[in-house]
């Protein structure tokens, strides 16, 4: 048998929805980062996003997770605003 499999974890509906929200936020962030014109900035931002989400993936405190989601949403909004301003 190749590779190791983690045991299945049963999530509550609230946890499942929160997980979906976090994954959607991560995907939106990566999609937005693809629009950054400078390759060095794009690479830096992609690494930053990956590191932040990876570092916090074991978080279980609902309040801490909510705070991280809000911060990531703020970062996404700021990046989208900066890109829109750069285009105009």
N, C-alpha and C positions, 0 to 999 in steps of 0.2 A: 504494500500500500504506500503510495507516494504522498509526501506532505503530511502535516499534522492538521487535524480538524479540531476546532474549539467546540466544546459542548454547546448544544443549542440553549439559548437563553430566552425565556418567555418574558415578553415585555407587556406591561399594562397598556391599555389604549392611550393613556396620556403620554407614557414614555415613547410609544410608537410614533405618535403624532409629533412629539418634540424631536425625535430622531429624524423624521422626514423633513421637518422644518430646518434642522441644522444641515442636513445633506443638501437640501434645496438652496440654502444660503451659500454653502460651499461651492456648489455648481454655478450659481449666479456670479459669485466672486471670480471664479476662474474664467467664466465667459467674458466678464467685463475686463479682466486683466488682459485677455487676448486682444482687446482693442487698443491697448497702450502702444503708441507708435515706436518708442525707443526700445530696442531689444534688451539692453542692459536693465532698464527699469522693469520691463516685462518679466525678465528672469528673476530679478530681485523680489518682485511682488508675488510671483508664483511660489518661490521658495518660502517667503514669509507666510503666505496663506497656508501652505502645506504644513509647515512647522507648527504654526499656531493651532491648527485643527488637530494635528497629530499629538501635540503636547497635552491637549485638553480632552482627548477622546475617552479617557477613563473617568472623567468627572461624573459624579453621581448626585451631588447636592443640587436640587432643583433651582434654588435661588441663584447659585453660582452659574449654573447653566443659562438661566434667563439673562443674567448680567452679561455673560459672554456673547449670547445671541444678540443682545442689544448693541454691544460694542461692535460686533462684526457687521451688523446692519448699518450702523453709523459709518464705519469704514467703507462699506460698499457704496452708500449714498454719497460720501465725499469723493470717492473715486469716480463715480458716474458723473457727478457735477463737474469735477475737474476735466474729465474727458469732453463733456458737452461744451464747456467754456473754451477748451483748446480747439474744438472744431469750428466754433463761431468766429 
